[in-house]
Amino acid sequence: MTEPTKPPVFCEKYCVVCKGARAGNPICNVLQRLELMIMGKAGCFWGKARTRYYGVTPDQKIPEEFYTKNIRK
């Protein structure tokens, strides 16, 4: 798992399913919805780390205010 002070990059940048679903790919969207139903609201453990760090579930984009308010460095 990731350290609480470091951003979880796998779900955000490398996961084919999550990255594709957030980009609007319909096949990835179906796969991600299935994953969220099976694994829970936050998804896999990379998704859970992303939810803890950014405050949004894997199917949501990171809010712009996260970057503008410099919540974490």
All heavy atoms as a GROMACS GRO file, in nm:
protein
  583
    1MET      N    1   0.084  -0.119   0.000
    1MET     CA    2   0.000   0.000   0.000
    1MET      C    3   0.088   0.123   0.000
    1MET      O    4   0.206   0.116   0.021
    1MET     CB    5  -0.088   0.001   0.123
    1MET     CG    6  -0.207  -0.090   0.109
    1MET     SD    7  -0.352  -0.009   0.060
    1MET     CE    8  -0.450  -0.036   0.202
    2THR      N    9   0.025   0.234  -0.018
    2THR     CA   10   0.100   0.358  -0.023
    2THR      C   11   0.110   0.419   0.115
    2THR      O   12   0.031   0.391   0.204
    2THR     CB   13   0.031   0.459  -0.117
    2THR    OG1   14  -0.100   0.484  -0.068
    2THR    CG2   15   0.026   0.407  -0.258
    3GLU      N   16   0.208   0.505   0.131
    3GLU     CA   17   0.221   0.579   0.256
    3GLU      C   18   0.118   0.690   0.256
    3GLU      O   19   0.087   0.747   0.152
    3GLU     CB   20   0.361   0.637   0.266
    3GLU     CG   21   0.470   0.532   0.277
    3GLU     CD   22   0.608   0.594   0.283
    3GLU    OE1   23   0.620   0.708   0.329
    3GLU    OE2   24   0.702   0.527   0.240
    4PRO      N   25   0.063   0.727   0.374
    4PRO     CA   26  -0.041   0.830   0.380
    4PRO      C   27   0.004   0.966   0.327
    4PRO      O   28  -0.078   1.045   0.284
    4PRO     CB   29  -0.074   0.838   0.528
    4PRO     CG   30  -0.024   0.714   0.588
    4PRO     CD   31   0.088   0.666   0.503
    5THR      N   32   0.133   0.994   0.327
    5THR     CA   33   0.180   1.125   0.283
    5THR      C   34   0.211   1.129   0.134
    5THR      O   35   0.229   1.236   0.078
    5THR     CB   36   0.305   1.166   0.361
    5THR    OG1   37   0.405   1.067   0.342
    5THR    CG2   38   0.274   1.182   0.508
    6LYS      N   39   0.218   1.014   0.069
    6LYS     CA   40   0.248   1.009  -0.074
    6LYS      C   41   0.120   0.982  -0.153
    6LYS      O   42   0.039   0.900  -0.112
    6LYS     CB   43   0.350   0.900  -0.104
    6LYS     CG   44   0.486   0.927  -0.047
    6LYS     CD   45   0.582   0.818  -0.090
    6LYS     CE   46   0.721   0.846  -0.035
    6LYS     NZ   47   0.815   0.742  -0.076
    7PRO      N   48   0.102   1.049  -0.266
    7PRO     CA   49  -0.019   1.024  -0.345
    7PRO      C   50  -0.018   0.884  -0.407
    7PRO      O   51   0.086   0.837  -0.451
    7PRO     CB   52  -0.013   1.132  -0.454
    7PRO     CG   53   0.128   1.176  -0.459
    7PRO     CD   54   0.188   1.151  -0.324
    8PRO      N   55  -0.133   0.817  -0.407
    8PRO     CA   56  -0.143   0.685  -0.468
    8PRO      C   57  -0.151   0.698  -0.619
    8PRO      O   58  -0.255   0.734  -0.673
    8PRO     CB   59  -0.271   0.629  -0.408
    8PRO     CG   60  -0.352   0.749  -0.372
    8PRO     CD   61  -0.254   0.857  -0.339
    9VAL      N   62  -0.044   0.673  -0.689
    9VAL     CA   63  -0.040   0.700  -0.832
    9VAL      C   64  -0.095   0.588  -0.919
    9VAL      O   65  -0.135   0.613  -1.032
    9VAL     CB   66   0.104   0.734  -0.879
    9VAL    CG1   67   0.151   0.863  -0.818
    9VAL    CG2   68   0.199   0.622  -0.851
   10PHE      N   69  -0.099   0.463  -0.872
   10PHE     CA   70  -0.141   0.354  -0.960
   10PHE      C   71  -0.283   0.374  -1.010
   10PHE      O   72  -0.309   0.369  -1.130
   10PHE     CB   73  -0.127   0.218  -0.892
   10PHE     CG   74  -0.164   0.105  -0.984
   10PHE    CD1   75  -0.074   0.060  -1.078
   10PHE    CD2   76  -0.290   0.048  -0.980
   10PHE    CE1   77  -0.107  -0.042  -1.166
   10PHE    CE2   78  -0.324  -0.055  -1.067
   10PHE     CZ   79  -0.232  -0.099  -1.160
   11CYS      N   80  -0.377   0.395  -0.921
   11CYS     CA   81  -0.517   0.411  -0.961
   11CYS      C   82  -0.534   0.532  -1.052
   11CYS      O   83  -0.610   0.529  -1.147
   11CYS     CB   84  -0.605   0.426  -0.838
   11CYS     SG   85  -0.782   0.437  -0.873
   12GLU      N   86  -0.461   0.638  -1.022
   12GLU     CA   87  -0.476   0.763  -1.097
   12GLU      C   88  -0.411   0.759  -1.235
   12GLU      O   89  -0.468   0.808  -1.331
   12GLU     CB   90  -0.416   0.877  -1.014
   12GLU     CG   91  -0.442   1.014  -1.069
   12GLU     CD   92  -0.591   1.049  -1.074
   12GLU    OE1   93  -0.667   1.003  -0.990
   12GLU    OE2   94  -0.628   1.122  -1.166
   13LYS      N   95  -0.294   0.699  -1.247
   13LYS     CA   96  -0.218   0.710  -1.372
   13LYS      C   97  -0.199   0.579  -1.448
   13LYS      O   98  -0.181   0.582  -1.569
   13LYS     CB   99  -0.082   0.770  -1.343
   13LYS     CG  100  -0.089   0.909  -1.284
   13LYS     CD  101   0.046   0.973  -1.282
   13LYS     CE  102   0.045   1.104  -1.209
   13LYS     NZ  103  -0.017   1.211  -1.277
   14TYR      N  104  -0.202   0.464  -1.382
   14TYR     CA  105  -0.163   0.340  -1.448
   14TYR      C  106  -0.273   0.234  -1.459
   14TYR      O  107  -0.262   0.145  -1.542
   14TYR     CB  108  -0.042   0.278  -1.377
   14TYR     CG  109   0.075   0.372  -1.370
   14TYR    CD1  110   0.122   0.419  -1.249
   14TYR    CD2  111   0.137   0.417  -1.486
   14TYR    CE1  112   0.229   0.506  -1.242
   14TYR    CE2  113   0.244   0.504  -1.480
   14TYR     CZ  114   0.290   0.548  -1.358
   14TYR     OH  115   0.395   0.634  -1.352
   15CYS      N  116  -0.375   0.239  -1.377
   15CYS     CA  117  -0.481   0.138  -1.381
   15CYS      C  118  -0.565   0.157  -1.507
   15CYS      O  119  -0.627   0.261  -1.526
   15CYS     CB  120  -0.569   0.147  -1.257
   15CYS     SG  121  -0.702   0.025  -1.258
   16VAL      N  122  -0.564   0.055  -1.592
   16VAL     CA  123  -0.636   0.064  -1.719
   16VAL      C  124  -0.786   0.082  -1.696
   16VAL      O  125  -0.850   0.162  -1.766
   16VAL     CB  126  -0.609  -0.063  -1.803
   16VAL    CG1  127  -0.690  -0.061  -1.930
   16VAL    CG2  128  -0.462  -0.077  -1.832
   17VAL      N  129  -0.840   0.014  -1.599
   17VAL     CA  130  -0.984   0.020  -1.574
   17VAL      C  131  -1.024   0.157  -1.519
   17VAL      O  132  -1.112   0.224  -1.574
   17VAL     CB  133  -1.029  -0.092  -1.478
   17VAL    CG1  134  -1.175  -0.078  -1.440
   17VAL    CG2  135  -1.004  -0.228  -1.540
   18CYS      N  136  -0.960   0.201  -1.412
   18CYS     CA  137  -0.998   0.328  -1.349
   18CYS      C  138  -0.969   0.447  -1.438
   18CYS      O  139  -1.054   0.536  -1.455
   18CYS     CB  140  -0.926   0.344  -1.216
   18CYS     SG  141  -0.985   0.230  -1.090
   19LYS      N  142  -0.852   0.450  -1.496
   19LYS     CA  143  -0.814   0.562  -1.583
   19LYS      C  144  -0.907   0.568  -1.704
   19LYS      O  145  -0.954   0.675  -1.742
   19LYS     CB  146  -0.668   0.545  -1.628
   19LYS     CG  147  -0.615   0.663  -1.702
   19LYS     CD  148  -0.469   0.642  -1.734
   19LYS     CE  149  -0.418   0.750  -1.826
   19LYS     NZ  150  -0.282   0.726  -1.870
   20GLY      N  151  -0.936   0.452  -1.762
   20GLY     CA  152  -1.026   0.448  -1.877
   20GLY      C  153  -1.168   0.489  -1.842
   20GLY      O  154  -1.235   0.559  -1.918
   21ALA      N  155  -1.217   0.445  -1.726
   21ALA     CA  156  -1.353   0.480  -1.685
   21ALA      C  157  -1.366   0.629  -1.660
   21ALA      O  158  -1.466   0.690  -1.700
   21ALA     CB  159  -1.391   0.401  -1.560
   22ARG      N  160  -1.268   0.689  -1.596
   22ARG     CA  161  -1.274   0.834  -1.573
   22ARG      C  162  -1.264   0.912  -1.703
   22ARG      O  163  -1.316   1.022  -1.714
   22ARG     CB  164  -1.164   0.878  -1.476
   22ARG     CG  165  -1.193   0.840  -1.333
   22ARG     CD  166  -1.097   0.905  -1.236
   22ARG     NE  167  -0.959   0.865  -1.257
   22ARG     CZ  168  -0.901   0.762  -1.198
   22ARG    NH1  169  -0.968   0.688  -1.114
   22ARG    NH2  170  -0.774   0.734  -1.222
   23ALA      N  171  -1.199   0.853  -1.805
   23ALA     CA  172  -1.188   0.919  -1.936
   23ALA      C  173  -1.314   0.901  -2.020
   23ALA      O  174  -1.327   0.963  -2.124
   23ALA     CB  175  -1.067   0.865  -2.010
   24GLY      N  176  -1.405   0.812  -1.976
   24GLY     CA  177  -1.531   0.795  -2.046
   24GLY      C  178  -1.541   0.671  -2.132
   24GLY      O  179  -1.637   0.656  -2.207
   25ASN      N  180  -1.447   0.579  -2.124
   25ASN     CA  181  -1.452   0.455  -2.200
   25ASN      C  182  -1.566   0.368  -2.146
   25ASN      O  183  -1.566   0.332  -2.028
   25ASN     CB  184  -1.319   0.381  -2.187
   25ASN     CG  185  -1.313   0.255  -2.270
   25ASN    OD1  186  -1.406   0.176  -2.272
   25ASN    ND2  187  -1.201   0.237  -2.336
   26PRO      N  188  -1.665   0.332  -2.231
   26PRO     CA  189  -1.781   0.258  -2.181
   26PRO      C  190  -1.747   0.117  -2.130
   26PRO      O  191  -1.809   0.070  -2.034
   26PRO     CB  192  -1.875   0.252  -2.301
   26PRO     CG  193  -1.796   0.290  -2.420
   26PRO     CD  194  -1.677   0.367  -2.371
   27ILE      N  195  -1.651   0.049  -2.191
   27ILE     CA  196  -1.613  -0.085  -2.144
   27ILE      C  197  -1.547  -0.076  -2.007
   27ILE      O  198  -1.580  -0.152  -1.916
   27ILE     CB  199  -1.520  -0.154  -2.246
   27ILE    CG1  200  -1.595  -0.178  -2.376
   27ILE    CG2  201  -1.466  -0.285  -2.189
   27ILE    CD1  202  -1.509  -0.225  -2.491
   28CYS      N  203  -1.457   0.020  -1.991
   28CYS     CA  204  -1.393   0.040  -1.861
   28CYS      C  205  -1.494   0.082  -1.756
   28CYS      O  206  -1.484   0.044  -1.639
   28CYS     CB  207  -1.282   0.144  -1.873
   28CYS     SG  208  -1.142   0.089  -1.969
   29ASN      N  209  -1.594   0.160  -1.798
   29ASN     CA  210  -1.700   0.202  -1.706
   29ASN      C  211  -1.775   0.083  -1.649
   29ASN      O  212  -1.800   0.075  -1.529
   29ASN     CB  213  -1.798   0.294  -1.779
   29ASN     CG  214  -1.804   0.431  -1.719
   29ASN    OD1  215  -1.768   0.451  -1.604
   29ASN    ND2  216  -1.851   0.526  -1.797
   30VAL      N  217  -1.811  -0.012  -1.736
   30VAL     CA  218  -1.882  -0.132  -1.692
   30VAL      C  219  -1.794  -0.214  -1.598
   30VAL      O  220  -1.839  -0.259  -1.492
   30VAL     CB  221  -1.927  -0.217  -1.814
   30VAL    CG1  222  -1.978  -0.352  -1.769
   30VAL    CG2  223  -2.032  -0.143  -1.893
   31LEU      N  224  -1.667  -0.233  -1.635
   31LEU     CA  225  -1.576  -0.309  -1.551
   31LEU      C  226  -1.557  -0.243  -1.414
   31LEU      O  227  -1.554  -0.310  -1.311
   31LEU     CB  228  -1.441  -0.326  -1.620
   31LEU     CG  229  -1.440  -0.416  -1.743
   31LEU    CD1  230  -1.304  -0.411  -1.810
   31LEU    CD2  231  -1.475  -0.558  -1.704
   32GLN      N  232  -1.546  -0.110  -1.413
   32GLN     CA  233  -1.526  -0.040  -1.287
   32GLN      C  234  -1.652  -0.049  -1.199
   32GLN      O  235  -1.642  -0.071  -1.078
   32GLN     CB  236  -1.489   0.106  -1.310
   32GLN     CG  237  -1.452   0.176  -1.181
   32GLN     CD  238  -1.418   0.320  -1.202
   32GLN    OE1  239  -1.496   0.394  -1.261
   32GLN    NE2  240  -1.302   0.361  -1.155
   33ARG      N  241  -1.769  -0.033  -1.259
   33ARG     CA  242  -1.892  -0.046  -1.181
   33ARG      C  243  -1.904  -0.186  -1.120
   33ARG      O  244  -1.945  -0.201  -1.004
   33ARG     CB  245  -2.015  -0.015  -1.266
   33ARG     CG  246  -2.042   0.134  -1.272
   33ARG     CD  247  -2.172   0.165  -1.341
   33ARG     NE  248  -2.142   0.167  -1.485
   33ARG     CZ  249  -2.222   0.127  -1.581
   33ARG    NH1  250  -2.341   0.080  -1.552
   33ARG    NH2  251  -2.187   0.134  -1.707
   34LEU      N  252  -1.866  -0.287  -1.197
   34LEU     CA  253  -1.868  -0.424  -1.147
   34LEU      C  254  -1.769  -0.440  -1.030
   34LEU      O  255  -1.802  -0.499  -0.927
   34LEU     CB  256  -1.833  -0.521  -1.259
   34LEU     CG  257  -1.836  -0.669  -1.226
   34LEU    CD1  258  -1.976  -0.712  -1.185
   34LEU    CD2  259  -1.789  -0.750  -1.345
   35GLU      N  260  -1.650  -0.385  -1.046
   35GLU     CA  261  -1.550  -0.390  -0.939
   35GLU      C  262  -1.600  -0.320  -0.814
   35GLU      O  263  -1.585  -0.371  -0.702
   35GLU     CB  264  -1.420  -0.324  -0.985
   35GLU     CG  265  -1.315  -0.314  -0.877
   35GLU     CD  266  -1.199  -0.224  -0.912
   35GLU    OE1  267  -1.174  -0.202  -1.031
   35GLU    OE2  268  -1.133  -0.176  -0.819
   36LEU      N  269  -1.662  -0.204  -0.828
   36LEU     CA  270  -1.712  -0.130  -0.713
   36LEU      C  271  -1.826  -0.203  -0.644
   36LEU      O  272  -1.840  -0.196  -0.522
   36LEU     CB  273  -1.755   0.012  -0.754
   36LEU     CG  274  -1.642   0.103  -0.802
   36LEU    CD1  275  -1.699   0.236  -0.850
   36LEU    CD2  276  -1.538   0.125  -0.694
   37MET      N  277  -1.907  -0.277  -0.720
   37MET     CA  278  -2.014  -0.357  -0.659
   37MET      C  279  -1.956  -0.474  -0.580
   37MET      O  280  -2.005  -0.506  -0.472
   37MET     CB  281  -2.109  -0.410  -0.766
   37MET     CG  282  -2.206  -0.306  -0.816
   37MET     SD  283  -2.338  -0.376  -0.917
   37MET     CE  284  -2.250  -0.423  -1.064
   38ILE      N  285  -1.851  -0.535  -0.632
   38ILE     CA  286  -1.793  -0.653  -0.567
   38ILE      C  287  -1.703  -0.613  -0.450
   38ILE      O  288  -1.712  -0.670  -0.341
   38ILE     CB  289  -1.712  -0.737  -0.669
   38ILE    CG1  290  -1.807  -0.797  -0.772
   38ILE    CG2  291  -1.632  -0.846  -0.599
   38ILE    CD1  292  -1.737  -0.860  -0.890
   39MET      N  293  -1.616  -0.516  -0.472
   39MET     CA  294  -1.514  -0.480  -0.372
   39MET      C  295  -1.561  -0.376  -0.270
   39MET      O  296  -1.494  -0.352  -0.172
   39MET     CB  297  -1.389  -0.426  -0.442
   39MET     CG  298  -1.326  -0.520  -0.542
   39MET     SD  299  -1.246  -0.660  -0.467
   39MET     CE  300  -1.103  -0.582  -0.397
   40GLY      N  301  -1.671  -0.310  -0.297
   40GLY     CA  302  -1.718  -0.205  -0.207
   40GLY      C  303  -1.707  -0.069  -0.272
   40GLY      O  304  -1.653  -0.054  -0.382
   41LYS      N  305  -1.755   0.033  -0.204
   41LYS     CA  306  -1.764   0.167  -0.261
   41LYS      C  307  -1.630   0.224  -0.307
   41LYS      O  308  -1.622   0.296  -0.406
   41LYS     CB  309  -1.827   0.261  -0.158
   41LYS     CG  310  -1.851   0.399  -0.208
   41LYS     CD  311  -1.915   0.486  -0.102
   41LYS     CE  312  -1.933   0.627  -0.154
   41LYS     NZ  313  -1.989   0.715  -0.054
   42ALA      N  314  -1.522   0.192  -0.237
   42ALA     CA  315  -1.391   0.246  -0.271
   42ALA      C  316  -1.312   0.157  -0.367
   42ALA      O  317  -1.205   0.194  -0.412
   42ALA     CB  318  -1.310   0.272  -0.145
   43GLY      N  319  -1.362   0.038  -0.398
   43GLY     CA  320  -1.296  -0.049  -0.493
   43GLY      C  321  -1.179  -0.127  -0.434
   43GLY      O  322  -1.178  -0.161  -0.317
   44CYS      N  323  -1.079  -0.153  -0.518
   44CYS     CA  324  -0.962  -0.231  -0.476
   44CYS      C  325  -0.877  -0.152  -0.377
   44CYS      O  326  -0.908  -0.038  -0.345
   44CYS     CB  327  -0.879  -0.268  -0.599
   44CYS     SG  328  -0.797  -0.127  -0.676
   45PHE      N  329  -0.767  -0.211  -0.331
   45PHE     CA  330  -0.688  -0.140  -0.230
   45PHE      C  331  -0.618  -0.017  -0.284
   45PHE      O  332  -0.593   0.077  -0.211
   45PHE     CB  333  -0.593  -0.233  -0.153
   45PHE     CG  334  -0.488  -0.302  -0.235
   45PHE    CD1  335  -0.366  -0.245  -0.255
   45PHE    CD2  336  -0.514  -0.427  -0.290
   45PHE    CE1  337  -0.269  -0.311  -0.328
   45PHE    CE2  338  -0.419  -0.493  -0.362
   45PHE     CZ  339  -0.295  -0.434  -0.383
   46TRP      N  340  -0.590  -0.011  -0.414
   46TRP     CA  341  -0.536   0.113  -0.472
   46TRP      C  342  -0.644   0.220  -0.475
   46TRP      O  343  -0.619   0.337  -0.450
   46TRP     CB  344  -0.482   0.089  -0.612
   46TRP     CG  345  -0.355   0.012  -0.615
   46TRP    CD1  346  -0.235   0.048  -0.561
   46TRP    CD2  347  -0.335  -0.116  -0.675
   46TRP    NE1  348  -0.142  -0.051  -0.584
   46TRP    CE2  349  -0.201  -0.152  -0.654
   46TRP    CE3  350  -0.417  -0.203  -0.745
   46TRP    CZ2  351  -0.147  -0.271  -0.701
   46TRP    CZ3  352  -0.364  -0.321  -0.790
   46TRP    CH2  353  -0.229  -0.355  -0.768
   47GLY      N  354  -0.766   0.178  -0.506
   47GLY     CA  355  -0.879   0.271  -0.504
   47GLY      C  356  -0.908   0.322  -0.364
   47GLY      O  357  -0.941   0.439  -0.346
   48LYS      N  358  -0.894   0.234  -0.266
   48LYS     CA  359  -0.914   0.276  -0.127
   48LYS      C  360  -0.809   0.378  -0.085
   48LYS      O  361  -0.839   0.476  -0.017
   48LYS     CB  362  -0.912   0.154  -0.035
   48LYS     CG  363  -1.036   0.068  -0.047
   48LYS     CD  364  -1.028  -0.051   0.046
   48LYS     CE  365  -1.157  -0.129   0.044
   48LYS     NZ  366  -1.166  -0.233  -0.055
   49ALA      N  367  -0.684   0.356  -0.127
   49ALA     CA  368  -0.578   0.452  -0.096
   49ALA      C  369  -0.607   0.587  -0.164
   49ALA      O  370  -0.587   0.693  -0.104
   49ALA     CB  371  -0.443   0.398  -0.141
   50ARG      N  372  -0.657   0.582  -0.287
   50ARG     CA  373  -0.692   0.705  -0.360
   50ARG      C  374  -0.806   0.777  -0.290
   50ARG      O  375  -0.806   0.899  -0.276
   50ARG     CB  376  -0.732   0.670  -0.503
   50ARG     CG  377  -0.763   0.789  -0.588
   50ARG     CD  378  -0.803   0.743  -0.729
   50ARG     NE  379  -0.823   0.855  -0.817
   50ARG     CZ  380  -0.938   0.919  -0.830
   50ARG    NH1  381  -1.043   0.883  -0.760
   50ARG    NH2  382  -0.947   1.022  -0.912
   51THR      N  383  -0.905   0.701  -0.242
   51THR     CA  384  -1.019   0.761  -0.171
   51THR      C  385  -0.974   0.829  -0.043
   51THR      O  386  -1.017   0.940  -0.012
   51THR     CB  387  -1.125   0.653  -0.140
   51THR    OG1  388  -1.168   0.594  -0.262
   51THR    CG2  389  -1.244   0.712  -0.069
   52ARG      N  390  -0.885   0.764   0.032
   52ARG     CA  391  -0.833   0.826   0.155
   52ARG      C  392  -0.754   0.952   0.126
   52ARG      O  393  -0.765   1.052   0.197
   52ARG     CB  394  -0.745   0.726   0.232
   52ARG     CG  395  -0.820   0.629   0.316
   52ARG     CD  396  -0.727   0.556   0.413
   52ARG     NE  397  -0.615   0.492   0.345
   52ARG     CZ  398  -0.616   0.368   0.296
   52ARG    NH1  399  -0.725   0.296   0.308
   52ARG    NH2  400  -0.511   0.318   0.238
   53TYR      N  401  -0.671   0.950   0.023
   53TYR     CA  402  -0.582   1.062  -0.005
   53TYR      C  403  -0.655   1.181  -0.067
   53TYR      O  404  -0.640   1.294  -0.023
   53TYR     CB  405  -0.469   1.016  -0.097
   53TYR     CG  406  -0.359   1.119  -0.113
   53TYR    CD1  407  -0.258   1.130  -0.019
   53TYR    CD2  408  -0.355   1.204  -0.222
   53TYR    CE1  409  -0.158   1.223  -0.033
   53TYR    CE2  410  -0.254   1.298  -0.237
   53TYR     CZ  411  -0.156   1.306  -0.142
   53TYR     OH  412  -0.056   1.399  -0.156
   54TYR      N  413  -0.735   1.154  -0.172
   54TYR     CA  414  -0.801   1.263  -0.245
   54TYR      C  415  -0.943   1.291  -0.198
   54TYR      O  416  -0.999   1.394  -0.231
   54TYR     CB  417  -0.805   1.232  -0.395
   54TYR     CG  418  -0.669   1.227  -0.460
   54TYR    CD1  419  -0.618   1.108  -0.509
   54TYR    CD2  420  -0.591   1.341  -0.471
   54TYR    CE1  421  -0.494   1.102  -0.569
   54TYR    CE2  422  -0.467   1.336  -0.531
   54TYR     CZ  423  -0.419   1.216  -0.580
   54TYR     OH  424  -0.295   1.212  -0.639
   55GLY      N  425  -1.003   1.198  -0.126
   55GLY     CA  426  -1.140   1.219  -0.078
   55GLY      C  427  -1.247   1.188  -0.182
   55GLY      O  428  -1.362   1.226  -0.162
   56VAL      N  429  -1.212   1.122  -0.291
   56VAL     CA  430  -1.310   1.084  -0.392
   56VAL      C  431  -1.290   0.937  -0.429
   56VAL      O  432  -1.178   0.886  -0.425
   56VAL     CB  433  -1.300   1.171  -0.520
   56VAL    CG1  434  -1.340   1.314  -0.492
   56VAL    CG2  435  -1.160   1.168  -0.579
   57THR      N  436  -1.399   0.870  -0.465
   57THR     CA  437  -1.391   0.730  -0.503
   57THR      C  438  -1.326   0.715  -0.640
   57THR      O  439  -1.314   0.813  -0.714
   57THR     CB  440  -1.532   0.667  -0.503
   57THR    OG1  441  -1.616   0.743  -0.589
   57THR    CG2  442  -1.591   0.664  -0.363
   58PRO      N  443  -1.282   0.595  -0.677
   58PRO     CA  444  -1.210   0.575  -0.802
   58PRO      C  445  -1.288   0.615  -0.928
   58PRO      O  446  -1.228   0.642  -1.032
   58PRO     CB  447  -1.180   0.425  -0.804
   58PRO     CG  448  -1.181   0.384  -0.664
   58PRO     CD  449  -1.281   0.472  -0.596
   59ASP      N  450  -1.420   0.618  -0.920
   59ASP     CA  451  -1.498   0.654  -1.038
   59ASP      C  452  -1.517   0.805  -1.053
   59ASP      O  453  -1.577   0.850  -1.150
   59ASP     CB  454  -1.635   0.584  -1.035
   59ASP     CG  455  -1.714   0.616  -0.909
   59ASP    OD1  456  -1.654   0.653  -0.808
   59ASP    OD2  457  -1.838   0.602  -0.914
   60GLN      N  458  -1.463   0.883  -0.962
   60GLN     CA  459  -1.475   1.029  -0.969
   60GLN      C  460  -1.339   1.091  -0.998
   60GLN      O  461  -1.236   1.040  -0.957
   60GLN     CB  462  -1.527   1.084  -0.836
   60GLN     CG  463  -1.662   1.032  -0.798
   60GLN     CD  464  -1.700   1.074  -0.657
   60GLN    OE1  465  -1.616   1.116  -0.578
   60GLN    NE2  466  -1.827   1.062  -0.625
   61LYS      N  467  -1.343   1.204  -1.068
   61LYS     CA  468  -1.219   1.277  -1.094
   61LYS      C  469  -1.179   1.354  -0.968
   61LYS      O  470  -1.262   1.388  -0.884
   61LYS     CB  471  -1.238   1.374  -1.210
   61LYS     CG  472  -1.260   1.301  -1.341
   61LYS     CD  473  -1.268   1.396  -1.456
   61LYS     CE  474  -1.287   1.315  -1.584
   61LYS     NZ  475  -1.287   1.398  -1.702
   62ILE      N  476  -1.051   1.383  -0.957
   62ILE     CA  477  -1.001   1.461  -0.843
   62ILE      C  478  -1.053   1.604  -0.857
   62ILE      O  479  -1.039   1.664  -0.963
   62ILE     CB  480  -0.847   1.459  -0.839
   62ILE    CG1  481  -0.798   1.316  -0.822
   62ILE    CG2  482  -0.795   1.547  -0.726
   62ILE    CD1  483  -0.649   1.302  -0.837
   63PRO      N  484  -1.112   1.659  -0.752
   63PRO     CA  485  -1.165   1.795  -0.761
   63PRO      C  486  -1.054   1.898  -0.784
   63PRO      O  487  -0.944   1.884  -0.732
   63PRO     CB  488  -1.235   1.819  -0.627
   63PRO     CG  489  -1.204   1.702  -0.542
   63PRO     CD  490  -1.135   1.599  -0.623
   64GLU      N  491  -1.085   1.999  -0.862
   64GLU     CA  492  -0.987   2.104  -0.892
   64GLU      C  493  -0.940   2.176  -0.766
   64GLU      O  494  -0.825   2.217  -0.756
   64GLU     CB  495  -1.046   2.206  -0.990
   64GLU     CG  496  -1.065   2.150  -1.129
   64GLU     CD  497  -0.933   2.114  -1.196
   64GLU    OE1  498  -0.834   2.187  -1.179
   64GLU    OE2  499  -0.930   2.010  -1.263
   65GLU      N  500  -1.028   2.191  -0.668
   65GLU     CA  501  -0.990   2.262  -0.546
   65GLU      C  502  -0.883   2.188  -0.468
   65GLU      O  503  -0.814   2.247  -0.386
   65GLU     CB  504  -1.110   2.293  -0.457
   65GLU     CG  505  -1.188   2.174  -0.409
   65GLU     CD  506  -1.308   2.144  -0.497
   65GLU    OE1  507  -1.323   2.200  -0.605
   65GLU    OE2  508  -1.388   2.059  -0.455
   66PHE      N  509  -0.866   2.059  -0.493
   66PHE     CA  510  -0.758   1.985  -0.428
   66PHE      C  511  -0.624   2.046  -0.467
   66PHE      O  512  -0.535   2.059  -0.385
   66PHE     CB  513  -0.762   1.837  -0.466
   66PHE     CG  514  -0.655   1.756  -0.396
   66PHE    CD1  515  -0.677   1.708  -0.269
   66PHE    CD2  516  -0.535   1.731  -0.457
   66PHE    CE1  517  -0.580   1.634  -0.204
   66PHE    CE2  518  -0.436   1.658  -0.392
   66PHE     CZ  519  -0.459   1.610  -0.265
   67TYR      N  520  -0.610   2.082  -0.592
   67TYR     CA  521  -0.484   2.140  -0.640
   67TYR      C  522  -0.473   2.289  -0.610
   67TYR      O  523  -0.366   2.339  -0.581
   67TYR     CB  524  -0.471   2.117  -0.791
   67TYR     CG  525  -0.463   1.972  -0.827
   67TYR    CD1  526  -0.566   1.909  -0.892
   67TYR    CD2  527  -0.353   1.894  -0.792
   67TYR    CE1  528  -0.560   1.774  -0.924
   67TYR    CE2  529  -0.344   1.761  -0.822
   67TYR     CZ  530  -0.449   1.701  -0.890
   67TYR     OH  531  -0.442   1.569  -0.920
   68THR      N  532  -0.584   2.362  -0.616
   68THR     CA  533  -0.578   2.505  -0.595
   68THR      C  534  -0.560   2.545  -0.448
   68THR      O  535  -0.502   2.648  -0.420
   68THR     CB  536  -0.704   2.574  -0.650
   68THR    OG1  537  -0.820   2.519  -0.587
   68THR    CG2  538  -0.715   2.554  -0.800
   69LYS      N  539  -0.608   2.462  -0.356
   69LYS     CA  540  -0.596   2.494  -0.215
   69LYS      C  541  -0.469   2.438  -0.152
   69LYS      O  542  -0.444   2.462  -0.036
   69LYS     CB  543  -0.718   2.443  -0.138
   69LYS     CG  544  -0.843   2.519  -0.170
   69LYS     CD  545  -0.957   2.469  -0.086
   69LYS     CE  546  -1.084   2.547  -0.118
   69LYS     NZ  547  -1.196   2.498  -0.040
   70ASN      N  548  -0.390   2.360  -0.229
   70ASN     CA  549  -0.267   2.299  -0.177
   70ASN      C  550  -0.291   2.226  -0.047
   70ASN      O  551  -0.225   2.249   0.053
   70ASN     CB  552  -0.158   2.404  -0.158
   70ASN     CG  553  -0.111   2.460  -0.289
   70ASN    OD1  554  -0.107   2.390  -0.389
   70ASN    ND2  555  -0.076   2.586  -0.290
   71ILE      N  556  -0.390   2.136  -0.048
   71ILE     CA  557  -0.424   2.061   0.072
   71ILE      C  558  -0.304   1.978   0.118
   71ILE      O  559  -0.270   1.973   0.233
   71ILE     CB  560  -0.548   1.972   0.048
   71ILE    CG1  561  -0.668   2.060   0.021
   71ILE    CG2  562  -0.572   1.880   0.163
   71ILE    CD1  563  -0.791   1.984  -0.021
   72ARG      N  564  -0.241   1.910   0.021
   72ARG     CA  565  -0.123   1.829   0.053
   72ARG      C  566  -0.012   1.865  -0.042
   72ARG      O  567  -0.034   1.895  -0.157
   72ARG     CB  568  -0.155   1.681   0.040
   72ARG     CG  569  -0.259   1.637   0.137
   72ARG     CD  570  -0.282   1.491   0.127
   72ARG     NE  571  -0.399   1.460   0.210
   72ARG     CZ  572  -0.411   1.350   0.275
   72ARG    NH1  573  -0.319   1.259   0.270
   72ARG    NH2  574  -0.518   1.327   0.348
   73LYS      N  575   0.108   1.855   0.006
   73LYS     CA  576   0.224   1.888  -0.080
   73LYS      C  577   0.302   1.763  -0.110
   73LYS      O  578   0.310   1.674  -0.037
   73LYS     CB  579   0.312   1.990  -0.012
   73LYS     CG  580   0.242   2.123   0.001
   73LYS     CD  581   0.332   2.224   0.065
   73LYS     CE  582   0.257   2.355   0.077
   73LYS     NZ  583   0.335   2.458   0.134
   0.00000   0.00000   0.00000
